[in-house]
Amino acid sequence: MNGAHDLGGMHGFGPVPDKDDAHPHPEWYDRAMALTVATAAWGRWNIDASRRAREAMHPAKYLTLTYYERWIDALERLMVETDLLTEEELRSGEPADGSFTPPVDAEGARSALRRGGPTERKVDTPPRFRVGDRIRTINRHPAGHTRLPRYARGQGGIVLRHHGAHVFPDTNAHFQGEQPGHLYTVQFPARALWGPDAAAKDTVMLDLWEAYLHAD
């Protein structure tokens, strides 16, 4: 997706603030995270669909919200899309049937976070590429979710590692099936991505699905 979230290589946004990770944050940030995990336990969407919902936000809105404000905005839209909430319930803040309890409690949410969501799958097809192969990424600009950054499209790199097959986020985000594919770590020269001002010896490594790659 070409959206406001995909800022790599874009100009005009100023320096990245250097902040201490330990700085205090509002208590509601914790609740936003807990709500996201707890409501996901209904199984109406997956992690890629939640990313798609955040990325689909209008750029003017996306750039004015904080990180967890984006999470809440996306969560509201997902709940309406999947019929967990109506627009009227969202406006009123009151469930129509008088109760609204997620399928897991706080401890269940903590357990889900600790457990994570493994994405590795078994596939019958062998990997097309080996470590050391030179590849080039596709230059495609999909309307939906993708894990191929805009700045790395159409660029050449070298395969550093094969990670087995994993759920393909581009289809999973739109409920079109997991369609697992082989996943690789690919190394790119920094100058290929950022231009001649980048350090000559710097490299960028990205984990990319086989569907994004072809032999160079």
C-alpha positions in Angstrom: 0.0 0.0 0.0 1.2 3.5 -0.8 0.2 5.3 2.3 1.3 7.8 4.9 2.7 5.0 7.0 5.3 4.1 4.4 7.7 7.0 5.1 11.1 5.3 4.3 13.1 7.5 1.9 10.5 10.4 2.0 11.7 14.0 2.6 10.1 16.9 4.4 9.2 15.4 7.7 12.1 16.8 9.7 14.5 14.9 12.0 13.5 11.9 14.1 13.3 13.0 17.8 15.8 11.3 20.0 13.8 10.3 23.0 14.4 8.1 26.0 12.4 4.9 25.6 11.7 5.0 29.3 9.8 8.3 29.2 6.3 8.1 30.8 3.3 7.5 28.6 -0.4 7.9 29.3 -2.2 5.0 31.0 -4.6 4.7 28.2 -1.8 3.5 25.9 -1.8 0.3 27.9 -5.5 0.0 27.6 -5.4 0.5 23.9 -2.9 -2.3 23.6 -5.0 -4.6 25.8 -8.2 -3.8 23.9 -6.6 -4.6 20.6 -5.4 -8.0 21.9 -8.6 -8.9 23.7 -10.9 -8.1 20.8 -8.7 -10.0 18.4 -9.5 -13.1 20.4 -13.0 -13.1 18.7 -11.1 -14.3 15.6 -12.9 -11.9 13.3 -9.6 -10.6 11.8 -5.9 -11.3 11.8 -2.7 -9.3 12.5 -2.3 -8.4 8.9 -5.9 -7.2 8.6 -5.3 -5.0 11.6 -2.2 -3.5 10.0 -4.2 -3.0 6.8 -6.8 -1.1 8.8 -4.3 1.3 10.2 -2.6 1.9 6.9 -5.9 2.6 5.1 -6.4 5.7 7.2 -6.5 9.0 5.3 -3.0 10.5 5.2 -4.1 13.8 6.7 -5.6 11.9 9.7 -2.8 9.4 10.0 -0.1 12.1 10.4 -2.0 14.0 13.1 -2.7 11.0 15.4 -0.4 9.4 17.8 0.6 5.8 17.5 -2.1 4.3 19.8 -4.7 6.7 18.5 -4.2 5.1 15.1 -4.6 1.7 16.8 -7.9 2.7 18.3 -9.2 4.2 15.1 -8.4 1.1 13.2 -9.9 -1.1 15.9 -13.2 0.8 15.8 -13.4 0.3 12.0 -12.5 -3.4 12.2 -15.2 -4.0 14.8 -17.8 -2.2 12.6 -16.6 -4.1 9.4 -16.9 -7.4 11.2 -20.3 -6.7 12.8 -19.1 -6.6 16.4 -20.3 -3.0 16.7 -22.7 -0.8 14.8 -22.0 2.8 14.0 -24.7 3.8 16.5 -23.1 1.8 19.3 -19.8 3.4 18.5 -21.3 6.9 18.6 -23.2 6.3 21.9 -20.5 4.2 23.6 -23.2 1.8 24.7 -23.8 -1.7 23.4 -27.4 -2.3 22.1 -27.8 -5.5 24.1 -26.5 -4.2 27.3 -23.3 -6.3 27.4 -20.1 -6.4 25.6 -17.4 -8.8 26.9 -14.4 -9.9 24.9 -13.6 -13.6 24.9 -10.5 -13.2 27.1 -9.8 -11.3 30.3 -6.7 -9.3 31.2 -4.7 -12.5 32.0 -5.9 -14.0 28.7 -4.6 -11.0 26.8 -1.2 -11.2 28.6 -1.0 -14.9 27.7 -1.8 -14.2 24.1 1.0 -11.6 24.0 3.5 -14.0 25.5 2.4 -16.8 23.2 2.6 -14.7 20.0 1.3 -15.8 16.7 3.7 -18.1 14.8 3.5 -17.6 11.0 5.7 -20.4 9.7 4.0 -23.0 7.6 4.9 -26.1 5.6 4.7 -25.9 1.8 5.4 -28.5 -0.9 7.3 -26.2 -3.3 11.1 -25.7 -2.9 12.5 -22.2 -2.5 13.4 -20.6 -5.8 16.4 -18.8 -4.4 19.5 -19.8 -2.5 21.9 -17.8 -0.2 24.1 -15.7 -2.4 21.6 -15.4 -5.3 21.2 -11.9 -6.8 17.6 -10.9 -7.0 15.6 -7.8 -7.9 12.3 -6.8 -6.2 9.2 -6.3 -8.2 8.1 -2.7 -8.9 4.4 -3.0 -8.0 2.2 -0.5 -6.1 -0.8 -2.5 -4.6 -3.9 -0.8 -3.3 -3.8 -3.0 -0.2 -1.4 -4.2 2.5 2.1 -5.3 1.5 5.4 -5.8 3.3 7.5 -4.7 0.4 8.5 -1.1 1.3 8.0 1.5 -1.4 11.7 2.5 -1.2 12.9 -1.0 -2.0 10.8 -1.7 -5.1 12.6 -2.4 -8.3 16.0 -2.7 -6.5 18.7 -5.3 -6.7 20.0 -7.2 -3.7 21.6 -10.5 -2.5 19.9 -13.3 -0.6 21.5 -13.7 2.8 19.1 -16.2 4.5 16.1 -18.4 3.9 13.6 -18.5 6.7 11.3 -21.2 5.4 7.7 -20.5 4.4 5.5 -18.0 6.2 1.9 -16.6 5.9 1.8 -14.2 3.0 0.5 -10.9 4.5 -0.6 -9.4 1.2 -3.4 -12.0 1.0 -4.0 -12.6 4.6 -4.7 -9.0 5.3 -7.7 -9.1 2.9 -9.1 -12.5 4.1 -7.9 -14.2 0.8 -6.1 -17.0 2.6 -2.7 -17.5 4.2 -1.1 -18.5 0.9 2.3 -19.2 2.6 5.4 -18.4 0.6 9.2 -18.7 1.1 10.7 -15.8 3.1 14.2 -14.5 2.7 16.5 -11.9 4.2 17.8 -9.7 1.4 20.7 -7.3 1.6 20.7 -4.1 -0.4 23.5 -1.5 -0.9 22.3 1.7 1.0 23.2 3.8 -2.0 20.8 1.8 -4.2 18.0 2.8 -1.9 19.0 6.2 -0.6 21.2 7.6 -3.4 24.8 8.8 -3.5 24.6 10.6 -0.2 24.4 7.3 1.7 27.6 5.8 3.2 29.3 3.7 0.5 29.7 0.7 2.8 26.3 0.8 4.5 23.7 -1.9 3.7 20.0 -2.4 4.4 18.5 -5.8 5.1 14.9 -6.6 4.6 12.8 -9.8 5.1 10.9 -10.3 1.9 8.6 -12.9 0.5 9.4 -14.8 -2.7 6.4 -13.3 -4.5 8.2 -9.9 -4.3 11.4 -11.2 -6.0 12.7 -12.4 -9.3 16.2 -13.4 -10.5 18.5 -10.4 -11.4 
